[in-house]
Amino acid sequence: MTDNFIIESKISSIQKYLQILKGFQNYSQKQIEGDVHLRGSAERYLYLLTQSVLDLAEAIISFKDLRRPQTYSESFDILHEEKLISPDLTEKLVKMAKFRNIISRDYEDLDFTIIYDVLQKHLQDIEEFLSVVEDKLNIH
């Protein structure tokens, strides 16, 4: 598979997960937290979304033949160093990478308030990243 195909495939996956997760915005925190199926779905799709964003960042790094990141968070620092994303967006995406680590490891102890906050307020950070990627890499 070519890097371009991988990038476009990741973008497509991210768009799909965003669409699914936006559906959870119609529920209250209490509704999602109280329903094991809604909560499990929200957590799983947030994990898939964040992992796909990280995969996209790594695909871009490979496509542009940039230095290899040592951590997930460093992927966004590298994209920032290359002027592909702004400092503000870098900070948001680094937080998202840390969130991904939490959601993948601390499943039982996860503070649902954080998940609900991400659902309600931070999906647009991912949309901003997609918009920047599509613009900078000429993908439409």
N, CA, C and O atoms as CSV, one atom per row, in Angstrom:
chain,resi,resn,atom,element,x,y,z
A,1,MET,N,N,0.836,-1.190,0.000
A,1,MET,CA,C,0.000,0.000,0.000
A,1,MET,C,C,0.877,1.248,0.000
A,1,MET,O,O,1.925,1.277,0.645
A,2,THR,N,N,0.455,2.250,-0.708
A,2,THR,CA,C,1.205,3.495,-0.754
A,2,THR,C,C,0.866,4.342,0.464
A,2,THR,O,O,-0.191,4.183,1.075
A,3,ASP,N,N,1.786,5.252,0.808
A,3,ASP,CA,C,1.546,6.153,1.932
A,3,ASP,C,C,0.281,6.964,1.720
A,3,ASP,O,O,-0.482,7.191,2.659
A,4,ASN,N,N,0.057,7.404,0.480
A,4,ASN,CA,C,-1.127,8.205,0.184
A,4,ASN,C,C,-2.404,7.412,0.452
A,4,ASN,O,O,-3.363,7.942,1.013
A,5,PHE,N,N,-2.412,6.154,0.054
A,5,PHE,CA,C,-3.577,5.300,0.298
A,5,PHE,C,C,-3.798,5.121,1.794
A,5,PHE,O,O,-4.933,5.179,2.266
A,6,ILE,N,N,-2.725,4.906,2.537
A,6,ILE,CA,C,-2.828,4.732,3.987
A,6,ILE,C,C,-3.373,6.000,4.629
A,6,ILE,O,O,-4.250,5.931,5.489
A,7,ILE,N,N,-2.866,7.143,4.222
A,7,ILE,CA,C,-3.335,8.419,4.767
A,7,ILE,C,C,-4.819,8.605,4.480
A,7,ILE,O,O,-5.585,8.956,5.377
A,8,GLU,N,N,-5.226,8.375,3.249
A,8,GLU,CA,C,-6.641,8.529,2.896
A,8,GLU,C,C,-7.516,7.528,3.644
A,8,GLU,O,O,-8.636,7.857,4.035
A,9,SER,N,N,-7.023,6.329,3.843
A,9,SER,CA,C,-7.757,5.308,4.587
A,9,SER,C,C,-7.932,5.717,6.051
A,9,SER,O,O,-9.010,5.541,6.620
A,10,LYS,N,N,-6.890,6.256,6.653
A,10,LYS,CA,C,-6.969,6.715,8.049
A,10,LYS,C,C,-7.941,7.882,8.170
A,10,LYS,O,O,-8.724,7.947,9.118
A,11,ILE,N,N,-7.892,8.794,7.219
A,11,ILE,CA,C,-8.822,9.925,7.237
A,11,ILE,C,C,-10.256,9.421,7.172
A,11,ILE,O,O,-11.123,9.905,7.899
A,12,SER,N,N,-10.502,8.464,6.315
A,12,SER,CA,C,-11.841,7.882,6.183
A,12,SER,C,C,-12.297,7.237,7.494
A,12,SER,O,O,-13.441,7.420,7.912
A,13,SER,N,N,-11.417,6.494,8.132
A,13,SER,CA,C,-11.754,5.866,9.417
A,13,SER,C,C,-12.061,6.920,10.472
A,13,SER,O,O,-13.031,6.792,11.219
A,14,ILE,N,N,-11.248,7.946,10.533
A,14,ILE,CA,C,-11.450,9.015,11.511
A,14,ILE,C,C,-12.798,9.688,11.281
A,14,ILE,O,O,-13.532,9.947,12.235
A,15,GLN,N,N,-13.128,9.973,10.029
A,15,GLN,CA,C,-14.421,10.591,9.722
A,15,GLN,C,C,-15.577,9.700,10.163
A,15,GLN,O,O,-16.576,10.189,10.692
A,16,LYS,N,N,-15.444,8.398,9.948
A,16,LYS,CA,C,-16.479,7.448,10.363
A,16,LYS,C,C,-16.636,7.466,11.882
A,16,LYS,O,O,-17.757,7.539,12.384
A,17,TYR,N,N,-15.537,7.402,12.611
A,17,TYR,CA,C,-15.604,7.394,14.074
A,17,TYR,C,C,-16.148,8.715,14.618
A,17,TYR,O,O,-16.898,8.722,15.594
A,18,LEU,N,N,-15.777,9.820,13.994
A,18,LEU,CA,C,-16.321,11.112,14.417
A,18,LEU,C,C,-17.837,11.140,14.263
A,18,LEU,O,O,-18.550,11.607,15.152
A,19,GLN,N,N,-18.317,10.644,13.144
A,19,GLN,CA,C,-19.761,10.608,12.896
A,19,GLN,C,C,-20.470,9.786,13.969
A,19,GLN,O,O,-21.503,10.204,14.492
A,20,ILE,N,N,-19.926,8.637,14.292
A,20,ILE,CA,C,-20.519,7.781,15.325
A,20,ILE,C,C,-20.500,8.497,16.677
A,20,ILE,O,O,-21.507,8.515,17.386
A,21,LEU,N,N,-19.375,9.075,17.025
A,21,LEU,CA,C,-19.237,9.716,18.332
A,21,LEU,C,C,-20.099,10.959,18.474
A,21,LEU,O,O,-20.536,11.280,19.579
A,22,LYS,N,N,-20.349,11.658,17.389
A,22,LYS,CA,C,-21.234,12.823,17.458
A,22,LYS,C,C,-22.638,12.418,17.888
A,22,LYS,O,O,-23.356,13.214,18.492
A,23,GLY,N,N,-23.032,11.189,17.583
A,23,GLY,CA,C,-24.329,10.695,18.023
A,23,GLY,C,C,-24.446,10.639,19.540
A,23,GLY,O,O,-25.547,10.758,20.078
A,24,PHE,N,N,-23.338,10.462,20.230
A,24,PHE,CA,C,-23.350,10.421,21.696
A,24,PHE,C,C,-23.547,11.807,22.304
A,24,PHE,O,O,-23.876,11.922,23.484
A,25,GLN,N,N,-23.354,12.850,21.519
A,25,GLN,CA,C,-23.517,14.206,22.036
A,25,GLN,C,C,-24.976,14.521,22.363
A,25,GLN,O,O,-25.261,15.485,23.074
A,26,ASN,N,N,-25.893,13.715,21.850
A,26,ASN,CA,C,-27.317,13.922,22.123
A,26,ASN,C,C,-27.742,13.360,23.474
A,26,ASN,O,O,-28.871,13.585,23.912
A,27,TYR,N,N,-26.856,12.637,24.132
A,27,TYR,CA,C,-27.161,12.034,25.426
A,27,TYR,C,C,-26.545,12.861,26.548
A,27,TYR,O,O,-25.526,13.528,26.364
A,28,SER,N,N,-27.186,12.803,27.710
A,28,SER,CA,C,-26.601,13.444,28.888
A,28,SER,C,C,-25.492,12.553,29.433
A,28,SER,O,O,-25.399,11.371,29.102
A,29,GLN,N,N,-24.663,13.142,30.266
A,29,GLN,CA,C,-23.593,12.361,30.889
A,29,GLN,C,C,-24.195,11.222,31.701
A,29,GLN,O,O,-23.692,10.099,31.682
A,30,LYS,N,N,-25.259,11.516,32.401
A,30,LYS,CA,C,-25.912,10.509,33.245
A,30,LYS,C,C,-26.451,9.347,32.405
A,30,LYS,O,O,-26.351,8.188,32.806
A,31,GLN,N,N,-27.023,9.663,31.241
A,31,GLN,CA,C,-27.563,8.611,30.370
A,31,GLN,C,C,-26.463,7.667,29.885
A,31,GLN,O,O,-26.627,6.447,29.919
A,32,ILE,N,N,-25.363,8.225,29.442
A,32,ILE,CA,C,-24.275,7.387,28.920
A,32,ILE,C,C,-23.609,6.612,30.054
A,32,ILE,O,O,-23.363,5.411,29.943
A,33,GLU,N,N,-23.327,7.310,31.130
A,33,GLU,CA,C,-22.629,6.672,32.247
A,33,GLU,C,C,-23.467,5.553,32.865
A,33,GLU,O,O,-22.928,4.556,33.345
A,34,GLY,N,N,-24.783,5.727,32.848
A,34,GLY,CA,C,-25.667,4.750,33.469
A,34,GLY,C,C,-26.023,3.559,32.599
A,34,GLY,O,O,-26.605,2.591,33.088
A,35,ASP,N,N,-25.688,3.610,31.333
A,35,ASP,CA,C,-26.024,2.525,30.405
A,35,ASP,C,C,-24.732,1.838,29.972
A,35,ASP,O,O,-23.919,2.417,29.250
A,36,VAL,N,N,-24.556,0.615,30.414
A,36,VAL,CA,C,-23.308,-0.105,30.154
A,36,VAL,C,C,-23.008,-0.219,28.655
A,36,VAL,O,O,-21.843,-0.211,28.257
A,37,HIS,N,N,-24.039,-0.324,27.833
A,37,HIS,CA,C,-23.825,-0.450,26.386
A,37,HIS,C,C,-23.409,0.884,25.763
A,37,HIS,O,O,-22.495,0.933,24.939
A,38,LEU,N,N,-24.087,1.965,26.163
A,38,LEU,CA,C,-23.708,3.283,25.647
A,38,LEU,C,C,-22.295,3.649,26.098
A,38,LEU,O,O,-21.474,4.111,25.306
A,39,ARG,N,N,-22.033,3.434,27.375
A,39,ARG,CA,C,-20.712,3.781,27.907
A,39,ARG,C,C,-19.613,2.972,27.214
A,39,ARG,O,O,-18.599,3.529,26.794
A,40,GLY,N,N,-19.816,1.679,27.099
A,40,GLY,CA,C,-18.818,0.835,26.448
A,40,GLY,C,C,-18.588,1.233,25.004
A,40,GLY,O,O,-17.451,1.252,24.531
A,41,SER,N,N,-19.672,1.551,24.302
A,41,SER,CA,C,-19.544,1.980,22.900
A,41,SER,C,C,-18.794,3.300,22.796
A,41,SER,O,O,-17.905,3.456,21.958
A,42,ALA,N,N,-19.160,4.250,23.655
A,42,ALA,CA,C,-18.495,5.556,23.622
A,42,ALA,C,C,-17.002,5.406,23.891
A,42,ALA,O,O,-16.173,5.987,23.191
A,43,GLU,N,N,-16.668,4.623,24.908
A,43,GLU,CA,C,-15.257,4.429,25.243
A,43,GLU,C,C,-14.504,3.735,24.105
A,43,GLU,O,O,-13.389,4.124,23.758
A,44,ARG,N,N,-15.119,2.720,23.539
A,44,ARG,CA,C,-14.455,1.972,22.460
A,44,ARG,C,C,-14.232,2.848,21.232
A,44,ARG,O,O,-13.146,2.840,20.653
A,45,TYR,N,N,-15.255,3.605,20.830
A,45,TYR,CA,C,-15.096,4.455,19.645
A,45,TYR,C,C,-14.134,5.612,19.899
A,45,TYR,O,O,-13.447,6.054,18.978
A,46,LEU,N,N,-14.076,6.107,21.134
A,46,LEU,CA,C,-13.072,7.128,21.440
A,46,LEU,C,C,-11.668,6.546,21.328
A,46,LEU,O,O,-10.752,7.202,20.831
A,47,TYR,N,N,-11.508,5.326,21.787
A,47,TYR,CA,C,-10.205,4.670,21.647
A,47,TYR,C,C,-9.854,4.500,20.163
A,47,TYR,O,O,-8.742,4.824,19.745
A,48,LEU,N,N,-10.799,3.994,19.376
A,48,LEU,CA,C,-10.545,3.788,17.944
A,48,LEU,C,C,-10.229,5.106,17.246
A,48,LEU,O,O,-9.346,5.167,16.391
A,49,LEU,N,N,-10.954,6.158,17.614
A,49,LEU,CA,C,-10.711,7.473,17.024
A,49,LEU,C,C,-9.305,7.960,17.357
A,49,LEU,O,O,-8.547,8.348,16.468
A,50,THR,N,N,-8.965,7.937,18.630
A,50,THR,CA,C,-7.658,8.464,19.019
A,50,THR,C,C,-6.519,7.630,18.436
A,50,THR,O,O,-5.492,8.178,18.036
A,51,GLN,N,N,-6.692,6.326,18.388
A,51,GLN,CA,C,-5.656,5.472,17.789
A,51,GLN,C,C,-5.515,5.765,16.296
A,51,GLN,O,O,-4.402,5.779,15.770
A,52,SER,N,N,-6.625,5.997,15.619
A,52,SER,CA,C,-6.575,6.312,14.186
A,52,SER,C,C,-5.899,7.651,13.930
A,52,SER,O,O,-5.185,7.807,12.939
A,53,VAL,N,N,-6.119,8.619,14.818
A,53,VAL,CA,C,-5.447,9.915,14.678
A,53,VAL,C,C,-3.936,9.737,14.855
A,53,VAL,O,O,-3.144,10.319,14.114
A,54,LEU,N,N,-3.553,8.940,15.828
A,54,LEU,CA,C,-2.125,8.657,16.024
A,54,LEU,C,C,-1.539,7.925,14.815
A,54,LEU,O,O,-0.429,8.226,14.378
A,55,ASP,N,N,-2.283,6.973,14.287
A,55,ASP,CA,C,-1.833,6.251,13.088
A,55,ASP,C,C,-1.687,7.197,11.899
A,55,ASP,O,O,-0.752,7.072,11.109
A,56,LEU,N,N,-2.617,8.141,11.777
A,56,LEU,CA,C,-2.543,9.124,10.697
A,56,LEU,C,C,-1.287,9.978,10.852
A,56,LEU,O,O,-0.573,10.218,9.879
A,57,ALA,N,N,-1.020,10.429,12.058
A,57,ALA,CA,C,0.185,11.236,12.293
A,57,ALA,C,C,1.437,10.450,11.901
A,57,ALA,O,O,2.341,10.991,11.265
A,58,GLU,N,N,1.484,9.187,12.278
A,58,GLU,CA,C,2.644,8.360,11.928
A,58,GLU,C,C,2.741,8.127,10.418
A,58,GLU,O,O,3.841,8.063,9.868
A,59,ALA,N,N,1.604,8.001,9.755
A,59,ALA,CA,C,1.608,7.831,8.296
A,59,ALA,C,C,2.128,9.090,7.604
A,59,ALA,O,O,2.856,9.008,6.616
A,60,ILE,N,N,1.751,10.242,8.126
A,60,ILE,CA,C,2.233,11.508,7.558
A,60,ILE,C,C,3.745,11.622,7.755
A,60,ILE,O,O,4.471,12.027,6.847
A,61,ILE,N,N,4.203,11.264,8.937
A,61,ILE,CA,C,5.640,11.298,9.225
A,61,ILE,C,C,6.393,10.388,8.259
A,61,ILE,O,O,7.451,10.760,7.750
A,62,SER,N,N,5.860,9.217,8.010
A,62,SER,CA,C,6.482,8.281,7.065
A,62,SER,C,C,6.449,8.839,5.643
A,62,SER,O,O,7.452,8.789,4.930
A,63,PHE,N,N,5.298,9.370,5.231
A,63,PHE,CA,C,5.107,9.930,3.896
A,63,PHE,C,C,6.105,11.056,3.622
A,63,PHE,O,O,6.660,11.156,2.527
A,64,LYS,N,N,6.324,11.896,4.629
A,64,LYS,CA,C,7.219,13.040,4.472
A,64,LYS,C,C,8.665,12.702,4.861
A,64,LYS,O,O,9.541,13.567,4.837
A,65,ASP,N,N,8.898,11.445,5.214
A,65,ASP,CA,C,10.229,10.960,5.578
A,65,ASP,C,C,10.857,11.800,6.695
A,65,ASP,O,O,11.998,12.250,6.591
A,66,LEU,N,N,10.086,11.996,7.756
A,66,LEU,CA,C,10.539,12.761,8.912
A,66,LEU,C,C,11.129,11.813,9.953
A,66,LEU,O,O,11.011,10.593,9.840
A,67,ARG,N,N,11.759,12.391,10.959
A,67,ARG,CA,C,12.345,11.553,12.014
A,67,ARG,C,C,11.251,10.775,12.734
A,67,ARG,O,O,10.108,11.223,12.828
A,68,ARG,N,N,11.612,9.630,13.227
A,68,ARG,CA,C,10.670,8.731,13.888
A,68,ARG,C,C,10.391,9.185,15.321
A,68,ARG,O,O,11.325,9.487,16.064
A,69,PRO,N,N,9.126,9.236,15.712
A,69,PRO,CA,C,8.797,9.599,17.094
A,69,PRO,C,C,9.121,8.450,18.054
A,69,PRO,O,O,9.055,7.277,17.689
A,70,GLN,N,N,9.467,8.814,19.271
A,70,GLN,CA,C,9.722,7.816,20.315
A,70,GLN,C,C,8.461,7.532,21.130
A,70,GLN,O,O,8.342,6.484,21.764
A,71,THR,N,N,7.523,8.482,21.103
A,71,THR,CA,C,6.256,8.330,21.826
A,71,THR,C,C,5.118,8.783,20.916
A,71,THR,O,O,5.338,9.444,19.901
A,72,TYR,N,N,3.907,8.414,21.299
A,72,TYR,CA,C,2.744,8.886,20.539
A,72,TYR,C,C,2.690,10.410,20.525
A,72,TYR,O,O,2.475,11.019,19.477
A,73,SER,N,N,2.885,11.020,21.683
A,73,SER,CA,C,2.809,12.477,21.773
A,73,SER,C,C,3.829,13.161,20.875
A,73,SER,O,O,3.547,14.207,20.289
A,74,GLU,N,N,5.001,12.575,20.769
A,74,GLU,CA,C,6.063,13.178,19.966
A,74,GLU,C,C,5.691,13.257,18.484
A,74,GLU,O,O,6.232,14.089,17.757
A,75,SER,N,N,4.789,12.415,18.040
A,75,SER,CA,C,4.337,12.476,16.641
A,75,SER,C,C,3.816,13.869,16.306
A,75,SER,O,O,4.094,14.406,15.234
A,76,PHE,N,N,3.059,14.447,17.234
A,76,PHE,CA,C,2.481,15.771,16.988
A,76,PHE,C,C,3.529,16.869,17.123
A,76,PHE,O,O,3.459,17.884,16.430
A,77,ASP,N,N,4.494,16.670,18.009
A,77,ASP,CA,C,5.600,17.626,18.102
A,77,ASP,C,C,6.364,17.679,16.781
A,77,ASP,O,O,6.753,18.754,16.325
A,78,ILE,N,N,6.573,16.533,16.178
A,78,ILE,CA,C,7.279,16.465,14.892
A,78,ILE,C,C,6.474,17.183,13.811
A,78,ILE,O,O,7.035,17.944,13.022
A,79,LEU,N,N,5.175,16.947,13.772
A,79,LEU,CA,C,4.330,17.631,12.778
A,79,LEU,C,C,4.362,19.140,12.998
A,79,LEU,O,O,4.328,19.908,12.037
A,80,HIS,N,N,4.427,19.565,14.251
A,80,HIS,CA,C,4.533,20.995,14.556
A,80,HIS,C,C,5.886,21.550,14.100
A,80,HIS,O,O,5.950,22.620,13.495
A,81,GLU,N,N,6.964,20.819,14.393
A,81,GLU,CA,C,8.304,21.255,13.975
A,81,GLU,C,C,8.368,21.463,12.464
A,81,GLU,O,O,9.082,22.339,11.978
A,82,GLU,N,N,7.624,20.657,11.740
A,82,GLU,CA,C,7.610,20.745,10.276
A,82,GLU,C,C,6.576,21.753,9.764
A,82,GLU,O,O,6.327,21.843,8.562
A,83,LYS,N,N,5.980,22.506,10.688
A,83,LYS,CA,C,5.001,23.560,10.363
A,83,LYS,C,C,3.718,23.009,9.738
A,83,LYS,O,O,3.030,23.708,8.994
A,84,LEU,N,N,3.409,21.759,10.046
A,84,LEU,CA,C,2.171,21.172,9.528
A,84,LEU,C,C,0.986,21.475,10.435
A,84,LEU,O,O,-0.148,21.567,9.965
A,85,ILE,N,N,1.242,21.631,11.736
A,85,ILE,CA,C,0.165,21.984,12.665
A,85,ILE,C,C,0.649,23.095,13.593
A,85,ILE,O,O,1.845,23.239,13.846
A,86,SER,N,N,-0.300,23.869,14.088
A,86,SER,CA,C,-0.007,25.022,14.945
A,86,SER,C,C,0.367,24.575,16.361
A,86,SER,O,O,0.106,23.436,16.747
A,87,PRO,N,N,0.978,25.477,17.128
A,87,PRO,CA,C,1.285,25.139,18.525
A,87,PRO,C,C,0.022,24.790,19.321
A,87,PRO,O,O,0.030,23.858,20.126
A,88,ASP,N,N,-1.049,25.533,19.094
A,88,ASP,CA,C,-2.305,25.285,19.806
A,88,ASP,C,C,-2.863,23.901,19.485
A,88,ASP,O,O,-3.262,23.161,20.384
A,89,LEU,N,N,-2.889,23.560,18.210
A,89,LEU,CA,C,-3.393,22.243,17.815
A,89,LEU,C,C,-2.458,21.143,18.316
A,89,LEU,O,O,-2.916,20.071,18.711
A,90,THR,N,N,-1.166,21.401,18.301
A,90,THR,CA,C,-0.203,20.426,18.826
A,90,THR,C,C,-0.518,20.107,20.279
A,90,THR,O,O,-0.558,18.942,20.672
A,91,GLU,N,N,-0.740,21.137,21.064
A,91,GLU,CA,C,-1.051,20.945,22.488
A,91,GLU,C,C,-2.319,20.105,22.670
A,91,GLU,O,O,-2.356,19.206,23.510
A,92,LYS,N,N,-3.340,20.399,21.891
A,92,LYS,CA,C,-4.594,19.640,21.980
A,92,LYS,C,C,-4.383,18.176,21.604
A,92,LYS,O,O,-4.921,17.279,22.253
A,93,LEU,N,N,-3.607,17.940,20.565
A,93,LEU,CA,C,-3.392,16.569,20.099
A,93,LEU,C,C,-2.472,15.782,21.036
A,93,LEU,O,O,-2.620,14.568,21.172
A,94,VAL,N,N,-1.535,16.459,21.672
A,94,VAL,CA,C,-0.696,15.797,22.676
A,94,VAL,C,C,-1.569,15.346,23.847
A,94,VAL,O,O,-1.395,14.245,24.369
A,95,LYS,N,N,-2.504,16.199,24.256
A,95,LYS,CA,C,-3.445,15.817,25.323
A,95,LYS,C,C,-4.282,14.620,24.887
A,95,LYS,O,O,-4.559,13.722,25.682
A,96,MET,N,N,-4.682,14.615,23.619
A,96,MET,CA,C,-5.468,13.496,23.100
A,96,MET,C,C,-4.658,12.199,23.148
A,96,MET,O,O,-5.195,11.140,23.470
A,97,ALA,N,N,-3.373,12.285,22.828
A,97,ALA,CA,C,-2.515,11.094,22.882
A,97,ALA,C,C,-2.422,10.571,24.313
A,97,ALA,O,O,-2.435,9.361,24.540
A,98,LYS,N,N,-2.327,11.474,25.264
A,98,LYS,CA,C,-2.291,11.067,26.673
A,98,LYS,C,C,-3.622,10.459,27.088
A,98,LYS,O,O,-3.659,9.492,27.848
A,99,PHE,N,N,-4.720,11.028,26.587
A,99,PHE,CA,C,-6.051,10.475,26.850
A,99,PHE,C,C,-6.144,9.056,26.303
A,99,PHE,O,O,-6.706,8.175,26.954
A,100,ARG,N,N,-5.604,8.832,25.131
A,100,ARG,CA,C,-5.619,7.498,24.525
A,100,ARG,C,C,-4.894,6.495,25.421
A,100,ARG,O,O,-5.340,5.360,25.587
A,101,ASN,N,N,-3.779,6.925,25.992
A,101,ASN,CA,C,-3.048,6.041,26.901
A,101,ASN,C,C,-3.870,5.710,28.140
A,101,ASN,O,O,-3.856,4.575,28.615
A,102,ILE,N,N,-4.578,6.691,28.654
A,102,ILE,CA,C,-5.425,6.469,29.834
A,102,ILE,C,C,-6.569,5.527,29.498
A,102,ILE,O,O,-6.819,4.565,30.224
A,103,ILE,N,N,-7.261,5.798,28.406
A,103,ILE,CA,C,-8.439,4.999,28.049
A,103,ILE,C,C,-8.053,3.558,27.708
A,103,ILE,O,O,-8.862,2.643,27.864
A,104,SER,N,N,-6.832,3.359,27.248
A,104,SER,CA,C,-6.423,2.000,26.886
A,104,SER,C,C,-5.911,1.196,28.081
A,104,SER,O,O,-5.864,-0.033,28.024
A,105,ARG,N,N,-5.532,1.870,29.146
A,105,ARG,CA,C,-4.920,1.164,30.274
A,105,ARG,C,C,-5.744,1.168,31.552
A,105,ARG,O,O,-5.784,0.163,32.262
A,106,ASP,N,N,-6.395,2.273,31.854
A,106,ASP,CA,C,-7.099,2.423,33.135
A,106,ASP,C,C,-8.600,2.260,32.971
A,106,ASP,O,O,-9.379,3.066,33.480
A,107,TYR,N,N,-8.992,1.239,32.274
A,107,TYR,CA,C,-10.394,1.045,31.917
A,107,TYR,C,C,-11.320,1.055,33.126
A,107,TYR,O,O,-12.351,1.727,33.086
A,108,GLU,N,N,-11.001,0.351,34.182
A,108,GLU,CA,C,-11.883,0.243,35.348
A,108,GLU,C,C,-11.948,1.540,36.150
A,108,GLU,O,O,-12.993,1.868,36.712
A,109,ASP,N,N,-10.856,2.268,36.205
A,109,ASP,CA,C,-10.781,3.460,37.044
A,109,ASP,C,C,-11.002,4.755,36.271
A,109,ASP,O,O,-10.760,5.839,36.802
A,110,LEU,N,N,-11.443,4.660,35.064
A,110,LEU,CA,C,-11.579,5.820,34.196
A,110,LEU,C,C,-12.665,6.768,34.696
A,110,LEU,O,O,-13.801,6.353,34.926
A,111,ASP,N,N,-12.317,8.029,34.862
A,111,ASP,CA,C,-13.266,9.059,35.285
A,111,ASP,C,C,-14.151,9.397,34.085
A,111,ASP,O,O,-13.678,9.946,33.089
A,112,PHE,N,N,-15.428,9.067,34.188
A,112,PHE,CA,C,-16.312,9.254,33.043
A,112,PHE,C,C,-16.496,10.721,32.683
A,112,PHE,O,O,-16.821,11.037,31.539
A,113,THR,N,N,-16.296,11.614,33.631
A,113,THR,CA,C,-16.405,13.046,33.343
A,113,THR,C,C,-15.437,13.440,32.227
A,113,THR,O,O,-15.756,14.281,31.387
A,114,ILE,N,N,-14.261,12.832,32.227
A,114,ILE,CA,C,-13.263,13.123,31.189
A,114,ILE,C,C,-13.769,12.647,29.829
A,114,ILE,O,O,-13.653,13.361,28.833
A,115,ILE,N,N,-14.321,11.461,29.793
A,115,ILE,CA,C,-14.856,10.920,28.537
A,115,ILE,C,C,-15.966,11.812,28.008
A,115,ILE,O,O,-15.994,12.136,26.821
A,116,TYR,N,N,-16.874,12.206,28.878
A,116,TYR,CA,C,-17.996,13.037,28.443
A,116,TYR,C,C,-17.496,14.399,27.948
A,116,TYR,O,O,-18.010,14.934,26.966
A,117,ASP,N,N,-16.502,14.948,28.628
A,117,ASP,CA,C,-15.919,16.217,28.211
A,117,ASP,C,C,-15.314,16.104,26.812
A,117,ASP,O,O,-15.492,16.996,25.983
A,118,VAL,N,N,-14.608,15.022,26.553
A,118,VAL,CA,C,-14.028,14.800,25.222
A,118,VAL,C,C,-15.142,14.708,24.179
A,118,VAL,O,O,-15.047,15.312,23.110
A,119,LEU,N,N,-16.185,13.958,24.487
A,119,LEU,CA,C,-17.309,13.814,23.546
A,119,LEU,C,C,-17.956,15.156,23.222
A,119,LEU,O,O,-18.295,15.426,22.070
A,120,GLN,N,N,-18.121,15.982,24.224
A,120,GLN,CA,C,-18.844,17.237,24.044
A,120,GLN,C,C,-17.984,18.381,23.509
A,120,GLN,O,O,-18.483,19.244,22.787
A,121,LYS,N,N,-16.699,18.394,23.857
A,121,LYS,CA,C,-15.889,19.587,23.589
A,121,LYS,C,C,-14.660,19.386,22.712
A,121,LYS,O,O,-14.089,20.363,22.229
A,122,HIS,N,N,-14.241,18.145,22.496
A,122,HIS,CA,C,-12.940,17.987,21.847
A,122,HIS,C,C,-12.949,17.216,20.533
A,122,HIS,O,O,-11.892,17.008,19.939
A,123,LEU,N,N,-14.103,16.795,20.074
A,123,LEU,CA,C,-14.140,16.148,18.758
A,123,LEU,C,C,-13.749,17.140,17.670
A,123,LEU,O,O,-13.186,16.760,16.643
A,124,GLN,N,N,-14.052,18.417,17.902
A,124,GLN,CA,C,-13.697,19.435,16.903
A,124,GLN,C,C,-12.186,19.596,16.765
A,124,GLN,O,O,-11.708,20.054,15.727
A,125,ASP,N,N,-11.429,19.227,17.796
A,125,ASP,CA,C,-9.962,19.259,17.672
A,125,ASP,C,C,-9.504,18.281,16.591
A,125,ASP,O,O,-8.584,18.568,15.824
A,126,ILE,N,N,-10.153,17.135,16.544
A,126,ILE,CA,C,-9.826,16.123,15.535
A,126,ILE,C,C,-10.260,16.613,14.155
A,126,ILE,O,O,-9.550,16.417,13.169
A,127,GLU,N,N,-11.418,17.245,14.092
A,127,GLU,CA,C,-11.881,17.800,12.812
A,127,GLU,C,C,-10.914,18.867,12.310
A,127,GLU,O,O,-10.643,18.952,11.112
A,128,GLU,N,N,-10.401,19.674,13.219
A,128,GLU,CA,C,-9.417,20.691,12.840
A,128,GLU,C,C,-8.150,20.029,12.295
A,128,GLU,O,O,-7.595,20.476,11.292
A,129,PHE,N,N,-7.701,18.973,12.951
A,129,PHE,CA,C,-6.520,18.241,12.487
A,129,PHE,C,C,-6.749,17.689,11.083
A,129,PHE,O,O,-5.883,17.810,10.217
A,130,LEU,N,N,-7.912,17.084,10.860
A,130,LEU,CA,C,-8.216,16.552,9.523
A,130,LEU,C,C,-8.196,17.653,8.474
A,130,LEU,O,O,-7.646,17.476,7.387
A,131,SER,N,N,-8.792,18.778,8.800
A,131,SER,CA,C,-8.845,19.899,7.866
A,131,SER,C,C,-7.438,20.381,7.507
A,131,SER,O,O,-7.139,20.637,6.341
A,132,VAL,N,N,-6.590,20.500,8.509
A,132,VAL,CA,C,-5.210,20.937,8.284
A,132,VAL,C,C,-4.457,19.917,7.435
A,132,VAL,O,O,-3.753,20.282,6.493
A,133,VAL,N,N,-4.607,18.647,7.770
A,133,VAL,CA,C,-3.923,17.579,7.024
A,133,VAL,C,C,-4.360,17.589,5.563
A,133,VAL,O,O,-3.526,17.546,4.658
A,134,GLU,N,N,-5.654,17.644,5.340
A,134,GLU,CA,C,-6.161,17.637,3.963
A,134,GLU,C,C,-5.663,18.844,3.190
A,134,GLU,O,O,-5.339,18.739,2.007
A,135,ASP,N,N,-5.599,19.991,3.854
A,135,ASP,CA,C,-5.135,21.209,3.199
A,135,ASP,C,C,-3.631,21.154,2.912
A,135,ASP,O,O,-3.201,21.432,1.792
A,136,LYS,N,N,-2.847,20.802,3.906
A,136,LYS,CA,C,-1.383,20.809,3.755
A,136,LYS,C,C,-0.886,19.708,2.820
A,136,LYS,O,O,0.125,19.878,2.139
A,137,LEU,N,N,-1.598,18.580,2.789
A,137,LEU,CA,C,-1.164,17.470,1.932
A,137,LEU,C,C,-1.949,17.403,0.623
A,137,LEU,O,O,-1.767,16.484,-0.175
A,138,ASN,N,N,-2.818,18.381,0.416
A,138,ASN,CA,C,-3.634,18.436,-0.807
A,138,ASN,C,C,-4.477,17.186,-1.006
A,138,ASN,O,O,-4.505,16.615,-2.097
A,139,ILE,N,N,-5.155,16.768,0.038
A,139,ILE,CA,C,-6.045,15.602,-0.029
A,139,ILE,C,C,-7.469,16.113,0.111
A,139,ILE,O,O,-7.810,16.779,1.088
A,140,HIS,N,N,-8.295,15.794,-0.876
A,140,HIS,CA,C,-9.700,16.255,-0.813
A,140,HIS,C,C,-10.625,15.180,-1.294
A,140,HIS,O,O,-11.840,15.376,-1.316
